[in-house]
Amino acid sequence: ARPRDGAGTVWGEDFVLKRLEFADTSCTCALTYIEVLSLSAADLYRILRYFPAEMARVRFACAFYTVRSQLVKFGTDEKKRRLGTLVEERDGKDPLGKIAET
């Protein structure tokens, strides 16, 4: 997830995902000095063994971030497909790449 404006905000909450291809890998930078605290997913899961209620919430978050990432990917792919179709139509080409049968 991308960082949000304001002091004390967080990003990278999708680090709980087991499959890294679903995580947001965009880079960020700070314009000033920052304090960074980090926790690896392995350490988080090791701690969560003692907190079953919180483990359930993390599992829900994993499902949420997985679905969200797939929806974003689908939307991005669909947008690219539609933009490609519009460009082809503008250029006078068949948008499906087929020759019209008469």
Backbone atoms as SQL, in Angstrom:
CREATE TABLE atoms (id INTEGER PRIMARY KEY, chain TEXT, resi INTEGER, resn TEXT, atom TEXT, x REAL, y REAL, z REAL);
INSERT INTO atoms VALUES
  (1, 'A', 1, 'ALA', 'N', 0.844, -1.183, 0.000),
  (2, 'A', 1, 'ALA', 'CA', 0.000, 0.000, 0.000),
  (3, 'A', 1, 'ALA', 'C', 0.881, 1.234, 0.000),
  (4, 'A', 2, 'ARG', 'N', 0.408, 2.252, -0.604),
  (5, 'A', 2, 'ARG', 'CA', 1.171, 3.490, -0.686),
  (6, 'A', 2, 'ARG', 'C', 1.012, 4.291, 0.605),
  (7, 'A', 3, 'PRO', 'N', 2.041, 5.057, 0.962),
  (8, 'A', 3, 'PRO', 'CA', 1.940, 5.856, 2.180),
  (9, 'A', 3, 'PRO', 'C', 0.876, 6.934, 2.063),
  (10, 'A', 4, 'ARG', 'N', 0.334, 7.302, 3.198),
  (11, 'A', 4, 'ARG', 'CA', -0.663, 8.357, 3.244),
  (12, 'A', 4, 'ARG', 'C', -0.045, 9.584, 3.883),
  (13, 'A', 5, 'ASP', 'N', -0.651, 10.731, 3.630),
  (14, 'A', 5, 'ASP', 'CA', -0.131, 11.976, 4.196),
  (15, 'A', 5, 'ASP', 'C', -0.325, 12.003, 5.701),
  (16, 'A', 6, 'GLY', 'N', 0.605, 12.631, 6.377),
  (17, 'A', 6, 'GLY', 'CA', 0.438, 12.876, 7.796),
  (18, 'A', 6, 'GLY', 'C', 1.429, 12.118, 8.655),
  (19, 'A', 7, 'ALA', 'N', 1.713, 12.694, 9.802),
  (20, 'A', 7, 'ALA', 'CA', 2.641, 12.077, 10.740),
  (21, 'A', 7, 'ALA', 'C', 2.006, 10.853, 11.374),
  (22, 'A', 8, 'GLY', 'N', 2.814, 9.843, 11.619),
  (23, 'A', 8, 'GLY', 'CA', 2.344, 8.658, 12.315),
  (24, 'A', 8, 'GLY', 'C', 1.607, 7.659, 11.447),
  (25, 'A', 9, 'THR', 'N', 1.590, 7.871, 10.144),
  (26, 'A', 9, 'THR', 'CA', 0.902, 6.926, 9.272),
  (27, 'A', 9, 'THR', 'C', 1.854, 5.800, 8.880),
  (28, 'A', 10, 'VAL', 'N', 1.281, 4.739, 8.342),
  (29, 'A', 10, 'VAL', 'CA', 2.068, 3.557, 7.998),
  (30, 'A', 10, 'VAL', 'C', 1.813, 3.155, 6.560),
  (31, 'A', 11, 'TRP', 'N', 2.711, 2.370, 6.015),
  (32, 'A', 11, 'TRP', 'CA', 2.481, 1.715, 4.740),
  (33, 'A', 11, 'TRP', 'C', 3.188, 0.366, 4.789),
  (34, 'A', 12, 'GLY', 'N', 2.883, -0.464, 3.816),
  (35, 'A', 12, 'GLY', 'CA', 3.487, -1.786, 3.779),
  (36, 'A', 12, 'GLY', 'C', 2.711, -2.808, 4.578),
  (37, 'A', 13, 'GLU', 'N', 1.469, -2.480, 4.922),
  (38, 'A', 13, 'GLU', 'CA', 0.688, -3.420, 5.720),
  (39, 'A', 13, 'GLU', 'C', 0.403, -4.724, 4.986),
  (40, 'A', 14, 'ASP', 'N', 0.633, -4.757, 3.670),
  (41, 'A', 14, 'ASP', 'CA', 0.428, -5.991, 2.930),
  (42, 'A', 14, 'ASP', 'C', 1.619, -6.948, 3.067),
  (43, 'A', 15, 'PHE', 'N', 2.566, -6.641, 3.952),
  (44, 'A', 15, 'PHE', 'CA', 3.697, -7.545, 4.179),
  (45, 'A', 15, 'PHE', 'C', 3.248, -8.863, 4.794),
  (46, 'A', 16, 'VAL', 'N', 2.026, -8.942, 5.285),
  (47, 'A', 16, 'VAL', 'CA', 1.523, -10.177, 5.892),
  (48, 'A', 16, 'VAL', 'C', 1.172, -11.235, 4.850),
  (49, 'A', 17, 'LEU', 'N', 1.171, -10.857, 3.583),
  (50, 'A', 17, 'LEU', 'CA', 0.816, -11.802, 2.533),
  (51, 'A', 17, 'LEU', 'C', 1.873, -12.887, 2.395),
  (52, 'A', 18, 'LYS', 'N', 1.416, -14.112, 2.194),
  (53, 'A', 18, 'LYS', 'CA', 2.335, -15.235, 2.005),
  (54, 'A', 18, 'LYS', 'C', 2.941, -15.214, 0.605),
  (55, 'A', 19, 'ARG', 'N', 2.176, -14.746, -0.383),
  (56, 'A', 19, 'ARG', 'CA', 2.645, -14.699, -1.768),
  (57, 'A', 19, 'ARG', 'C', 3.053, -13.266, -2.097),
  (58, 'A', 20, 'LEU', 'N', 4.341, -13.054, -2.266),
  (59, 'A', 20, 'LEU', 'CA', 4.870, -11.711, -2.460),
  (60, 'A', 20, 'LEU', 'C', 4.416, -11.062, -3.758),
  (61, 'A', 21, 'GLU', 'N', 4.005, -11.856, -4.745),
  (62, 'A', 21, 'GLU', 'CA', 3.561, -11.245, -6.003),
  (63, 'A', 21, 'GLU', 'C', 2.269, -10.449, -5.825),
  (64, 'A', 22, 'PHE', 'N', 1.574, -10.651, -4.708),
  (65, 'A', 22, 'PHE', 'CA', 0.358, -9.889, -4.433),
  (66, 'A', 22, 'PHE', 'C', 0.642, -8.596, -3.672),
  (67, 'A', 23, 'ALA', 'N', 1.848, -8.431, -3.175),
  (68, 'A', 23, 'ALA', 'CA', 2.194, -7.243, -2.388),
  (69, 'A', 23, 'ALA', 'C', 2.533, -6.070, -3.302),
  (70, 'A', 24, 'ASP', 'N', 2.262, -4.879, -2.810),
  (71, 'A', 24, 'ASP', 'CA', 2.621, -3.651, -3.521),
  (72, 'A', 24, 'ASP', 'C', 4.124, -3.461, -3.374),
  (73, 'A', 25, 'THR', 'N', 4.821, -3.362, -4.492),
  (74, 'A', 25, 'THR', 'CA', 6.275, -3.239, -4.449),
  (75, 'A', 25, 'THR', 'C', 6.750, -1.851, -4.887),
  (76, 'A', 26, 'SER', 'N', 5.850, -0.881, -4.876),
  (77, 'A', 26, 'SER', 'CA', 6.250, 0.459, -5.279),
  (78, 'A', 26, 'SER', 'C', 7.245, 1.037, -4.269),
  (79, 'A', 27, 'CYS', 'N', 8.160, 1.844, -4.780),
  (80, 'A', 27, 'CYS', 'CA', 9.188, 2.461, -3.939),
  (81, 'A', 27, 'CYS', 'C', 8.666, 3.777, -3.356),
  (82, 'A', 28, 'THR', 'N', 9.188, 4.132, -2.214),
  (83, 'A', 28, 'THR', 'CA', 8.840, 5.404, -1.586),
  (84, 'A', 28, 'THR', 'C', 10.114, 6.102, -1.148),
  (85, 'A', 29, 'CYS', 'N', 10.002, 7.369, -0.884),
  (86, 'A', 29, 'CYS', 'CA', 11.131, 8.118, -0.340),
  (87, 'A', 29, 'CYS', 'C', 10.583, 9.199, 0.586),
  (88, 'A', 30, 'ALA', 'N', 11.435, 9.647, 1.469),
  (89, 'A', 30, 'ALA', 'CA', 11.065, 10.699, 2.404),
  (90, 'A', 30, 'ALA', 'C', 11.784, 11.981, 2.019),
  (91, 'A', 31, 'LEU', 'N', 11.114, 13.089, 2.203),
  (92, 'A', 31, 'LEU', 'CA', 11.723, 14.382, 1.911),
  (93, 'A', 31, 'LEU', 'C', 12.443, 14.963, 3.121),
  (94, 'A', 32, 'THR', 'N', 12.229, 14.336, 4.274),
  (95, 'A', 32, 'THR', 'CA', 12.894, 14.761, 5.502),
  (96, 'A', 32, 'THR', 'C', 13.387, 13.516, 6.227),
  (97, 'A', 33, 'TYR', 'N', 13.986, 13.704, 7.384),
  (98, 'A', 33, 'TYR', 'CA', 14.404, 12.574, 8.198),
  (99, 'A', 33, 'TYR', 'C', 13.174, 11.870, 8.745),
  (100, 'A', 34, 'ILE', 'N', 13.262, 10.545, 8.821),
  (101, 'A', 34, 'ILE', 'CA', 12.145, 9.770, 9.345),
  (102, 'A', 34, 'ILE', 'C', 12.660, 8.740, 10.337),
  (103, 'A', 35, 'GLU', 'N', 11.759, 8.252, 11.148),
  (104, 'A', 35, 'GLU', 'CA', 12.061, 7.145, 12.043),
  (105, 'A', 35, 'GLU', 'C', 11.331, 5.930, 11.498),
  (106, 'A', 36, 'VAL', 'N', 12.043, 4.845, 11.334),
  (107, 'A', 36, 'VAL', 'CA', 11.456, 3.646, 10.751),
  (108, 'A', 36, 'VAL', 'C', 11.506, 2.517, 11.760),
  (109, 'A', 37, 'LEU', 'N', 10.377, 1.901, 11.973),
  (110, 'A', 37, 'LEU', 'CA', 10.287, 0.681, 12.777),
  (111, 'A', 37, 'LEU', 'C', 9.859, -0.423, 11.834),
  (112, 'A', 38, 'SER', 'N', 10.427, -1.581, 11.979),
  (113, 'A', 38, 'SER', 'CA', 10.056, -2.670, 11.078),
  (114, 'A', 38, 'SER', 'C', 9.872, -3.962, 11.853),
  (115, 'A', 39, 'LEU', 'N', 9.101, -4.844, 11.250),
  (116, 'A', 39, 'LEU', 'CA', 8.826, -6.161, 11.805),
  (117, 'A', 39, 'LEU', 'C', 8.687, -7.107, 10.627),
  (118, 'A', 40, 'SER', 'N', 9.458, -8.158, 10.622),
  (119, 'A', 40, 'SER', 'CA', 9.353, -9.103, 9.510),
  (120, 'A', 40, 'SER', 'C', 8.073, -9.919, 9.651),
  (121, 'A', 41, 'ALA', 'N', 7.577, -10.410, 8.531),
  (122, 'A', 41, 'ALA', 'CA', 6.374, -11.235, 8.550),
  (123, 'A', 41, 'ALA', 'C', 6.610, -12.500, 9.369),
  (124, 'A', 42, 'ALA', 'N', 7.808, -13.075, 9.259),
  (125, 'A', 42, 'ALA', 'CA', 8.119, -14.296, 10.024),
  (126, 'A', 42, 'ALA', 'C', 8.029, -14.034, 11.526),
  (127, 'A', 43, 'ASP', 'N', 8.579, -12.902, 11.971),
  (128, 'A', 43, 'ASP', 'CA', 8.498, -12.561, 13.396),
  (129, 'A', 43, 'ASP', 'C', 7.060, -12.296, 13.817),
  (130, 'A', 44, 'LEU', 'N', 6.306, -11.620, 12.976),
  (131, 'A', 44, 'LEU', 'CA', 4.901, -11.362, 13.296),
  (132, 'A', 44, 'LEU', 'C', 4.140, -12.665, 13.499),
  (133, 'A', 45, 'TYR', 'N', 4.296, -13.599, 12.575),
  (134, 'A', 45, 'TYR', 'CA', 3.576, -14.874, 12.685),
  (135, 'A', 45, 'TYR', 'C', 4.044, -15.684, 13.893),
  (136, 'A', 46, 'ARG', 'N', 5.318, -15.577, 14.241),
  (137, 'A', 46, 'ARG', 'CA', 5.831, -16.263, 15.430),
  (138, 'A', 46, 'ARG', 'C', 5.151, -15.702, 16.684),
  (139, 'A', 47, 'ILE', 'N', 4.975, -14.392, 16.751),
  (140, 'A', 47, 'ILE', 'CA', 4.309, -13.762, 17.894),
  (141, 'A', 47, 'ILE', 'C', 2.824, -14.085, 17.911),
  (142, 'A', 48, 'LEU', 'N', 2.217, -14.092, 16.732),
  (143, 'A', 48, 'LEU', 'CA', 0.763, -14.314, 16.651),
  (144, 'A', 48, 'LEU', 'C', 0.330, -15.701, 17.108),
  (145, 'A', 49, 'ARG', 'N', 1.254, -16.640, 17.192),
  (146, 'A', 49, 'ARG', 'CA', 0.889, -17.975, 17.698),
  (147, 'A', 49, 'ARG', 'C', 0.302, -17.896, 19.101),
  (148, 'A', 50, 'TYR', 'N', 0.676, -16.864, 19.851),
  (149, 'A', 50, 'TYR', 'CA', 0.199, -16.699, 21.222),
  (150, 'A', 50, 'TYR', 'C', -1.060, -15.832, 21.303),
  (151, 'A', 51, 'PHE', 'N', -1.521, -15.314, 20.168),
  (152, 'A', 51, 'PHE', 'CA', -2.672, -14.420, 20.132),
  (153, 'A', 51, 'PHE', 'C', -3.636, -14.863, 19.029),
  (154, 'A', 52, 'PRO', 'N', -4.456, -15.885, 19.308),
  (155, 'A', 52, 'PRO', 'CA', -5.315, -16.451, 18.257),
  (156, 'A', 52, 'PRO', 'C', -6.332, -15.464, 17.680),
  (157, 'A', 53, 'ALA', 'N', -6.866, -14.564, 18.477),
  (158, 'A', 53, 'ALA', 'CA', -7.841, -13.592, 17.959),
  (159, 'A', 53, 'ALA', 'C', -7.182, -12.660, 16.950),
  (160, 'A', 54, 'GLU', 'N', -5.981, -12.205, 17.265),
  (161, 'A', 54, 'GLU', 'CA', -5.260, -11.326, 16.351),
  (162, 'A', 54, 'GLU', 'C', -4.819, -12.080, 15.104),
  (163, 'A', 55, 'MET', 'N', -4.489, -13.380, 15.264),
  (164, 'A', 55, 'MET', 'CA', -4.133, -14.196, 14.105),
  (165, 'A', 55, 'MET', 'C', -5.304, -14.268, 13.132),
  (166, 'A', 56, 'ALA', 'N', -6.514, -14.375, 13.654),
  (167, 'A', 56, 'ALA', 'CA', -7.699, -14.402, 12.790),
  (168, 'A', 56, 'ALA', 'C', -7.838, -13.085, 12.030),
  (169, 'A', 57, 'ARG', 'N', -7.554, -11.978, 12.689),
  (170, 'A', 57, 'ARG', 'CA', -7.626, -10.670, 12.017),
  (171, 'A', 57, 'ARG', 'C', -6.567, -10.546, 10.933),
  (172, 'A', 58, 'VAL', 'N', -5.377, -11.074, 11.184),
  (173, 'A', 58, 'VAL', 'CA', -4.312, -11.033, 10.181),
  (174, 'A', 58, 'VAL', 'C', -4.680, -11.917, 8.996),
  (175, 'A', 59, 'ARG', 'N', -5.268, -13.074, 9.259),
  (176, 'A', 59, 'ARG', 'CA', -5.710, -13.937, 8.155),
  (177, 'A', 59, 'ARG', 'C', -6.759, -13.228, 7.302),
  (178, 'A', 60, 'PHE', 'N', -7.675, -12.522, 7.950),
  (179, 'A', 60, 'PHE', 'CA', -8.672, -11.747, 7.206),
  (180, 'A', 60, 'PHE', 'C', -7.981, -10.677, 6.360),
  (181, 'A', 61, 'ALA', 'N', -6.989, -9.995, 6.946),
  (182, 'A', 61, 'ALA', 'CA', -6.246, -8.970, 6.203),
  (183, 'A', 61, 'ALA', 'C', -5.539, -9.585, 5.002),
  (184, 'A', 62, 'CYS', 'N', -4.985, -10.780, 5.159),
  (185, 'A', 62, 'CYS', 'CA', -4.330, -11.462, 4.033),
  (186, 'A', 62, 'CYS', 'C', -5.325, -11.695, 2.906),
  (187, 'A', 63, 'ALA', 'N', -6.515, -12.165, 3.248),
  (188, 'A', 63, 'ALA', 'CA', -7.538, -12.389, 2.220),
  (189, 'A', 63, 'ALA', 'C', -7.924, -11.071, 1.565),
  (190, 'A', 64, 'PHE', 'N', -8.102, -10.033, 2.363),
  (191, 'A', 64, 'PHE', 'CA', -8.479, -8.721, 1.840),
  (192, 'A', 64, 'PHE', 'C', -7.423, -8.189, 0.872),
  (193, 'A', 65, 'TYR', 'N', -6.148, -8.205, 1.282),
  (194, 'A', 65, 'TYR', 'CA', -5.087, -7.662, 0.436),
  (195, 'A', 65, 'TYR', 'C', -4.876, -8.497, -0.819),
  (196, 'A', 66, 'THR', 'N', -5.104, -9.807, -0.719),
  (197, 'A', 66, 'THR', 'CA', -5.000, -10.656, -1.905),
  (198, 'A', 66, 'THR', 'C', -6.081, -10.298, -2.915),
  (199, 'A', 67, 'VAL', 'N', -7.314, -10.193, -2.449),
  (200, 'A', 67, 'VAL', 'CA', -8.418, -9.837, -3.346),
  (201, 'A', 67, 'VAL', 'C', -8.203, -8.445, -3.921),
  (202, 'A', 68, 'ARG', 'N', -7.813, -7.502, -3.071),
  (203, 'A', 68, 'ARG', 'CA', -7.586, -6.133, -3.541),
  (204, 'A', 68, 'ARG', 'C', -6.512, -6.082, -4.616),
  (205, 'A', 69, 'SER', 'N', -5.417, -6.783, -4.406),
  (206, 'A', 69, 'SER', 'CA', -4.331, -6.743, -5.392),
  (207, 'A', 69, 'SER', 'C', -4.773, -7.350, -6.712),
  (208, 'A', 70, 'GLN', 'N', -5.592, -8.391, -6.657),
  (209, 'A', 70, 'GLN', 'CA', -6.066, -9.002, -7.896),
  (210, 'A', 70, 'GLN', 'C', -7.064, -8.096, -8.615),
  (211, 'A', 71, 'LEU', 'N', -7.891, -7.382, -7.866),
  (212, 'A', 71, 'LEU', 'CA', -8.816, -6.426, -8.490),
  (213, 'A', 71, 'LEU', 'C', -8.047, -5.278, -9.144),
  (214, 'A', 72, 'VAL', 'N', -7.026, -4.784, -8.485),
  (215, 'A', 72, 'VAL', 'CA', -6.208, -3.711, -9.058),
  (216, 'A', 72, 'VAL', 'C', -5.516, -4.214, -10.319),
  (217, 'A', 73, 'LYS', 'N', -4.969, -5.431, -10.265),
  (218, 'A', 73, 'LYS', 'CA', -4.309, -6.000, -11.440),
  (219, 'A', 73, 'LYS', 'C', -5.297, -6.161, -12.583),
  (220, 'A', 74, 'PHE', 'N', -6.480, -6.681, -12.289),
  (221, 'A', 74, 'PHE', 'CA', -7.499, -6.856, -13.328),
  (222, 'A', 74, 'PHE', 'C', -7.874, -5.508, -13.928),
  (223, 'A', 75, 'GLY', 'N', -8.093, -4.500, -13.088),
  (224, 'A', 75, 'GLY', 'CA', -8.450, -3.170, -13.572),
  (225, 'A', 75, 'GLY', 'C', -7.354, -2.559, -14.431),
  (226, 'A', 76, 'THR', 'N', -6.109, -2.726, -14.015),
  (227, 'A', 76, 'THR', 'CA', -4.982, -2.205, -14.782),
  (228, 'A', 76, 'THR', 'C', -4.883, -2.904, -16.134),
  (229, 'A', 77, 'ASP', 'N', -5.008, -4.228, -16.124),
  (230, 'A', 77, 'ASP', 'CA', -4.952, -4.980, -17.377),
  (231, 'A', 77, 'ASP', 'C', -6.100, -4.593, -18.301),
  (232, 'A', 78, 'GLU', 'N', -7.287, -4.429, -17.741),
  (233, 'A', 78, 'GLU', 'CA', -8.454, -4.054, -18.544),
  (234, 'A', 78, 'GLU', 'C', -8.290, -2.653, -19.118),
  (235, 'A', 79, 'LYS', 'N', -7.745, -1.742, -18.332),
  (236, 'A', 79, 'LYS', 'CA', -7.511, -0.379, -18.822),
  (237, 'A', 79, 'LYS', 'C', -6.519, -0.392, -19.977),
  (238, 'A', 80, 'LYS', 'N', -5.436, -1.162, -19.821),
  (239, 'A', 80, 'LYS', 'CA', -4.457, -1.270, -20.902),
  (240, 'A', 80, 'LYS', 'C', -5.094, -1.874, -22.146),
  (241, 'A', 81, 'ARG', 'N', -5.931, -2.898, -21.951),
  (242, 'A', 81, 'ARG', 'CA', -6.591, -3.535, -23.080),
  (243, 'A', 81, 'ARG', 'C', -7.501, -2.547, -23.790),
  (244, 'A', 82, 'ARG', 'N', -8.282, -1.798, -23.024),
  (245, 'A', 82, 'ARG', 'CA', -9.196, -0.830, -23.629),
  (246, 'A', 82, 'ARG', 'C', -8.456, 0.309, -24.312),
  (247, 'A', 83, 'LEU', 'N', -7.390, 0.787, -23.696),
  (248, 'A', 83, 'LEU', 'CA', -6.605, 1.848, -24.330),
  (249, 'A', 83, 'LEU', 'C', -5.981, 1.346, -25.621),
  (250, 'A', 84, 'GLY', 'N', -5.519, 0.116, -25.623),
  (251, 'A', 84, 'GLY', 'CA', -4.976, -0.472, -26.837),
  (252, 'A', 84, 'GLY', 'C', -6.033, -0.578, -27.917),
  (253, 'A', 85, 'THR', 'N', -7.239, -0.943, -27.521),
  (254, 'A', 85, 'THR', 'CA', -8.352, -1.046, -28.460),
  (255, 'A', 85, 'THR', 'C', -8.690, 0.322, -29.023),
  (256, 'A', 86, 'LEU', 'N', -8.706, 1.346, -28.176),
  (257, 'A', 86, 'LEU', 'CA', -9.019, 2.693, -28.640),
  (258, 'A', 86, 'LEU', 'C', -7.971, 3.197, -29.619),
  (259, 'A', 87, 'VAL', 'N', -6.705, 2.905, -29.342),
  (260, 'A', 87, 'VAL', 'CA', -5.632, 3.331, -30.242),
  (261, 'A', 87, 'VAL', 'C', -5.794, 2.636, -31.588),
  (262, 'A', 88, 'GLU', 'N', -6.091, 1.327, -31.558),
  (263, 'A', 88, 'GLU', 'CA', -6.267, 0.594, -32.804),
  (264, 'A', 88, 'GLU', 'C', -7.458, 1.126, -33.590),
  (265, 'A', 89, 'GLU', 'N', -8.556, 1.434, -32.904),
  (266, 'A', 89, 'GLU', 'CA', -9.735, 1.977, -33.587),
  (267, 'A', 89, 'GLU', 'C', -9.407, 3.337, -34.198),
  (268, 'A', 90, 'ARG', 'N', -8.669, 4.143, -33.469),
  (269, 'A', 90, 'ARG', 'CA', -8.287, 5.459, -33.966),
  (270, 'A', 90, 'ARG', 'C', -7.411, 5.342, -35.213),
  (271, 'A', 91, 'ASP', 'N', -6.545, 4.348, -35.224),
  (272, 'A', 91, 'ASP', 'CA', -5.656, 4.143, -36.366),
  (273, 'A', 91, 'ASP', 'C', -6.342, 3.447, -37.534),
  (274, 'A', 92, 'GLY', 'N', -7.612, 3.114, -37.389),
  (275, 'A', 92, 'GLY', 'CA', -8.353, 2.469, -38.464),
  (276, 'A', 92, 'GLY', 'C', -8.131, 0.976, -38.552),
  (277, 'A', 93, 'LYS', 'N', -7.600, 0.383, -37.511),
  (278, 'A', 93, 'LYS', 'CA', -7.373, -1.061, -37.512),
  (279, 'A', 93, 'LYS', 'C', -8.529, -1.753, -36.809),
  (280, 'A', 94, 'ASP', 'N', -8.673, -3.014, -37.118),
  (281, 'A', 94, 'ASP', 'CA', -9.686, -3.822, -36.448),
  (282, 'A', 94, 'ASP', 'C', -9.251, -4.026, -34.995),
  (283, 'A', 95, 'PRO', 'N', -10.049, -3.618, -33.999),
  (284, 'A', 95, 'PRO', 'CA', -9.620, -3.706, -32.601),
  (285, 'A', 95, 'PRO', 'C', -9.399, -5.130, -32.132),
  (286, 'A', 96, 'LEU', 'N', -10.006, -6.105, -32.763),
  (287, 'A', 96, 'LEU', 'CA', -9.820, -7.490, -32.343),
  (288, 'A', 96, 'LEU', 'C', -8.727, -8.181, -33.123),
  (289, 'A', 97, 'GLY', 'N', -8.125, -7.467, -34.088),
  (290, 'A', 97, 'GLY', 'CA', -7.043, -8.042, -34.852),
  (291, 'A', 97, 'GLY', 'C', -7.507, -9.030, -35.918),
  (292, 'A', 98, 'LYS', 'N', -8.771, -8.955, -36.268),
  (293, 'A', 98, 'LYS', 'CA', -9.316, -9.872, -37.274),
  (294, 'A', 98, 'LYS', 'C', -9.660, -9.094, -38.516),
  (295, 'A', 99, 'ILE', 'N', -9.613, -9.737, -39.620),
  (296, 'A', 99, 'ILE', 'CA', -10.032, -9.135, -40.874),
  (297, 'A', 99, 'ILE', 'C', -11.537, -9.337, -40.991),
  (298, 'A', 100, 'ALA', 'N', -12.235, -8.252, -41.255),
  (299, 'A', 100, 'ALA', 'CA', -13.690, -8.335, -41.367),
  (300, 'A', 100, 'ALA', 'C', -14.064, -9.238, -42.532),
  (301, 'A', 101, 'GLU', 'N', -14.962, -10.167, -42.240),
  (302, 'A', 101, 'GLU', 'CA', -15.421, -11.083, -43.292),
  (303, 'A', 101, 'GLU', 'C', -16.630, -10.476, -43.973),
  (304, 'A', 102, 'THR', 'N', -16.650, -10.509, -45.288),
  (305, 'A', 102, 'THR', 'CA', -17.790, -9.968, -46.036),
  (306, 'A', 102, 'THR', 'C', -18.416, -11.045, -46.884);
